[in-house]
Amino acid sequence: MIDSNIVSSNFNRLSFPNLIRNINGNIFGSGDFGFVKMSGNGWQVINSDIYGQFNGTNENNIFLANQDFGVLHYNGKDWYRFDELPSLSYYDVQVFSDAVFLLATDGYTTYIVNGKLNK
């Protein structure tokens, strides 16, 4: 066993994020430690305050959708928050080379929010 959800001071354990994705050969995760990237046998914390469903095409093009603070884009260095998007609870994201689809709700209606890359 390499991970456990048992919380005890008697156990040394390596904790894994709740959500893990392979994005173009790189393993990223989101969970209690925030947004992380697998580095060797451990996790490199990219941002401890950011968490949620995420997906991307490569390590410089990752979108993260969160129920509380909306939609973010990670370019490999910085995070950009899409404040112009509707104030919804975002639950999932699918990223393509030229488009992004977000699953969201206002509590009553489900929405698919679509963004396209300007060329």
C-alpha positions, 0 to 999 in steps of 0.5 A: 500500500502506498497511500491511505485515507487513514488519518493518524499520527501513528502512520507515515503516509504519502498522500495523493490528490483526490483527482489525478490526470495525465496531461500529455505525459505529465501527472497533475492532481487536485485536492487537499494540497491544492493543484499539484504536479508529480515530480519524482516520487512526490508532488510539487505544489503549483498552487496550494489555494487552487483546486477543482476539476481540471483538464488540458492539452499540455502543461502550458494549457490547463483549465480548472473549473471550480464550484466556488471561484469559477474558471482558471487557466494555467499557462505553465507559469501563471493563473488567469481567472475568467471573471467575464464568465457567468457566475455559475458553479462549474463542475467539469471541464473538457479541453481540446486544441481549439475549444473548451467545454465547461459543465456548470449549474446555477442550482436550477439549470445545467449549462454547457459553457463553450470557449473557442480559441481565437486564431 
